[in-house]
């Protein structure tokens, strides 16, 4: 059974030989496990069943070395924590709701 077929069967509630799995690590954790195993390419050997591709916005560091990044949606990320490849949102883009341009739905009159 291929990994693809295993995933299709699992989401179709059919019995599979093993449960499909996905192991994802942050960059910091990947480096730690790689060092522990002495294998820089261990990720290719895990046997994950799902590949993912996503777009989370282009990030540009606000001030070099600051650890604060802004994505192309205007969100500022603090990447000074333990998992600095993820970061924590530093503030809201919209602090208050804005009604400008909002048009309430008009119901047809009977």
Helices and strands as residue ranges (DSSP letters): H 3-11, H 27-37, G 42-45, E 59-61, E 68-71, E 76-78, E 88-89
